Amino acid sequence: MKRGDVIKKVQREAKRQGRSFEVVELTNHTGLVVDGFRSTLGRHGEIPEGTARAFFKQFEVVLGKGWWR
């Protein structure tokens, strides 16, 4: 999955639920913040499917269980 698609998927769901969303550029990673919950994503062009799923699962805390399916 492309890195941009991963970010857009989180952004769309946060917007759909009316939650705040912010992208924070760090030194070697990009941080995504949804309602105060932050997780980082490496700066790779292509993100393996398993890694993308694990990244999405981290946001279950604020977006709800299985939100990405």
N, C-alpha and C positions, 0 to 999 in steps of 0.2 A: 504494500500500500504506500502511496506517495506521502511524504511528510506533510505537504500542504493539505491533502485530503484528511489526514488525521486531525489536524488543527481545525479545519472547517467543520468536521463532524462534531467535535466538542463545542465549537462556537455556535453552530446551529441549534444544538440541543439546549445549551444554556439560554439562548435567546428565546427559544420556544417555551421554556419554563419560566422566563422572566427573571433570570438570574444574571448577576454581573459577570462579565468575562473580560479578561485582560491578558495580553501577551507581553511577557517580559523577556527581553533578550539578555542572556547571561554570557559569560565568557565562551564556554564550549557547548552550551545547551540553550534551549528555549524553554522558558517557564510559562505554563498556562495556569491562570488563576481564575477559579470559578467560585464566587461567593466566599472568598477568603481561603479556599482550599487550593494549594499549589502543588503541581507536579512538574517534573522536567522531562523534556524530550530531546534526545540527541540531534545534532545537526547532520543528519544523513539524508540523502535524497530519497532513498527507499527504506521503509520500515518493514521488517518481517511481520507476517500476519500474527504470529504468536506474541510478539512484542507489542503490536498495536492493541491486541485484545487485552493484554496485561495492563497497558496504559489506560485503556478505556475503563477497565475494572477498578482502577484506583479512584475514578470519579463517581463510583456508585455511592459514595458517602454523601455527595451533594445532589447528584442527578437521578438517583434511584437505581435499584437493582435491575440489571439487564437493559439499561437505557439504550445501548448501542445496537441492539438486535433489530 
